[in-house]
Amino acid sequence: SPFGGELRADSPTFAPKMEIRHRQLMDNIKKYQDKFESLGRVAFQTETLQTEGGAQEVKFALLTEDQAYFLLTLSRNTDAVVTAKLELVKAFRKARSQIVKNDVARIEGKKARLEETNAIKELVQYATDQGSQSAKMYYINITKMTNQILGIEAGQRDKLPPATLDRIRMAETMIDVTLRDGMRAGLHYKQIYALAKERTLALVPLLPNGLAKLAEVAA
């Protein structure tokens, strides 16, 4: 799991895979802590867990990839330890791959958002020239419309998975194109906004795993 922007393996998950008690694992970390620290600071956390004897404070370690591999070298190669080594390699590889996917999706999303924002900026001026007194509200209203159509809560975009970010990117690209099409066609600004909403609603069912509640949005 990520910790301070770095991938970590938590000791409570790690210990059962090695078929050892968590306390024994923590003893090894404490015994060789200076060696672990040579690979980076060892992060510790404490959680309160409910046990048969009541609430108990449990201290655990969050290990970097190198620290986790070093921990495995301190145990003899039983079948469980060999399996744990393999699972660790796969887990860190999968986590790194997911981070790359997230980063790519966010970068592509920001590009689409920038293009859409430029189109909205042009629409604001276009609507103002047509006599609108509140054209600047389109920055907020179009974002709200997109979030509502896609079923996304405000302020949650930075926490969304790549698949959802891709849906947002495609919706915002549709809005960008529609705004520019409407202005080129000389439509009234209110018609352009309505057309953007209509086209985005029509796009949603074509997106993978669409989340929109079309009946609510169309109402």
Summary of the structure (lengths in Angstrom):
residues: 219
radius of gyration: 25.8
end to end distance: 41.6
largest distance: 78.3
contacts: 608
relative contact order: 0.09
helix: 68%
strand: 11%
